[in-house]
């Protein structure tokens, strides 16, 4: 009887030991699973990098097939140089200095937004023209404007020549305006602000018309 009890305890202890070994075996099985997860993650990252590189290649090919574009979206084609001839002021009302200011502002815009080099002659792209209108006119009062205002309007006639792609040549008039209180004289800082806003708009429109081809 005593022997049977001892044997029973021994068998129970053996079974518990076996369970502990099985449990320990399961725990030992965890590292391979973790390793497998790391491997899958590394494979995912690799595929992601490949997809990114493939996308960059596609974009580059598209840019080449559509022509050479600057980072601002300007289509300069195979052109390397540009020139901006002096824009004469032929308006009836002459404001001293605006012809020079406009010419320089157009030059600066093209230089800043493209890789083209400015030249005085023989440019691949040529801009020329004249300031045709410069006048002030009173504005009619509206429900949204109770105070009397005056509008300054400037118009510029532009001739654009693309010596490499003559089909893109054009002659067109661009204009813009600036409103200010009728009680103020258009001089000093007010005149500078008005000219800057008008010239900024006109030069950007010229840039878009001549170099944006999307």
Buried (B, 14 or more C-beta within 10 A) or exposed (E): EEEEEEEEEEEEEEEEEEEEEEEEEEEEEEEEEEEEEEEEEEEEEEEEEEEEEEEEEEEEEEEEEEEBBEEEEBBBBEBBBBBBBEBEBBBEEEBEEBBEBBBBBBBEBBBEBBEBEEBEEEBBBBBBBBBBBBEBEEBEEEEEEEEEBBBBBBBBBBBBBBEEBEEBEEEBEBBBBBEBEBEEEBEEEBBEEBBEBBBEBBBBBBBEBBBEBE
